[in-house]
């Protein structure tokens, strides 16, 4: 369940940030948030940093990028005569 939450948070954050900043910056910011959460977990027992949490976050970022690209492609096709 924890990995799903990391995936979902990263997905929503990336998709939201893509609405007002370039994709690369949105991705970097989301990766920073994911990494920051793992650093916080490492230094705050009983939490523990997990590589798979970071991997789930990156998966959410990639999934959001794919969805946003598909939406942009569809919108572009519909706006052409």
Secondary structure, 3 states (H helix, E strand, C coil): CHHHHHHHHHHHHHHHHCCCCCHHHHHHHHHHHHHHHHHHHHHCCCCCCCHHHHHHHHHHHHHHHHHHHHHHHHHHHHHCC
